[in-house]
Amino acid sequence: MTVADPNKGGRSNAPDIAGGKGPRNDNNVTIVAIGDNKEPQHAGSTDVFGLINAWILRDMALWVKARFGPGVPLFIAENGLGSYTEISKDDWESRAVYHSAYLREMMRAVNEDGVNYIGYSEWAFLDDFEWTNDYKRRFGLVHVDHEHGTLDRTLKRSHHFFKRMMKDRSVPLVLPSSPADTSATSPAAIAMPSALAVVLTAAISLLSHDSS
């Protein structure tokens, strides 16, 4: 996984929104790219999860605010990273980086732009069945052993990111090669308002009781 040069900003060709106050060429925008994440038989196709543009959570929110007013509540009902190539439970370099990028942009929209975000649901709590990919693509924070049919469930490393976020009420800054116990936070999205303190699906709150 790589992160683009932050000095190049985000949407270089996108139009300004909200009276020119959108995140165009924003140095704080993180663009995450995932390599070699295609199902083998479709290796030549474009993978919708292959290029992840976290700025969309701020860009879209600013569009809604400009068009419908600042009071419209926004809830991200489903956002997650699905991987065909995930063979271990160490997903720190992928899933933790992914959600850090998106949540930091979401909180920038709240803290800097006054957007009324009220929630964010991570997809998914468990490695699940997907209609288009059955059990081949893993989305979960919890590994499920479908291969051997045991259905044993084991927390993946990225769960530390969510535990830390719920404990500190801030979004940890996670970049490739960041340690799992990183204490760094994004200067643009440090605080989470109390209304957004619990931003995940209800089941994820169980992670706060895990001692691993």
C-alpha positions, 0 to 999 in steps of 0.5 A: 500500500502506498500513499500519494505525495501529500504536497500534490493535494487531492482533486487536481481537476475537480471543480470548486464547490461551496463558493470555492471553499472545497478541498481542491488541491488540499495538502491535508488530503490523503489518497490511498492506493492498494496494489494487486487487489484484484480477483485472479480471473479479473486481474486486468479489470479495474477494481473499485477498491483499488484506488481509495479517495478519502477526500470524497467524505469531505467533498460530498458533505460540502456539496450537500451542505451547499445545496441543502443547508448546514442542518442536514444530517449525514450518516455513512451507512457503509464504508470498508476495504475488501481484499482478495489478497488478505492472507493473514490477520495483520491488516494494519497496512491496509485497513487501518490506513484506509479508515484513518484516511476516511475518518480524518477527512470526515472529521475535517468536514465536521471540525473545519466546515461545520458539516452535520455528520452524525455517524459512520459504519465500518464495513464490516465487523466480520468477514462476510458473504458478498453476493458478487464475491461469496467469501473470496473478498474479506471486509471484516475487522474479525477474521472468519475461518471459512476455508476450513469450515470451522468459522473460528473468529479472530480479531485482526490487527486493525481493531487496535485502530478502532479501540484507540479511537473510541478510547481517545475520542480522536482519529489516529493518524495511520500511514503505511509502516505506522506502529499499531500503538501509534499516538499520532493524530491528525492536526486537522481532525483531532477532536471528535464531537460527543455526538460522533463519539460512537461512530461505528456499528453497535457490534464494534463496541465489543472491541473495547472490552478485548485485551489483546 
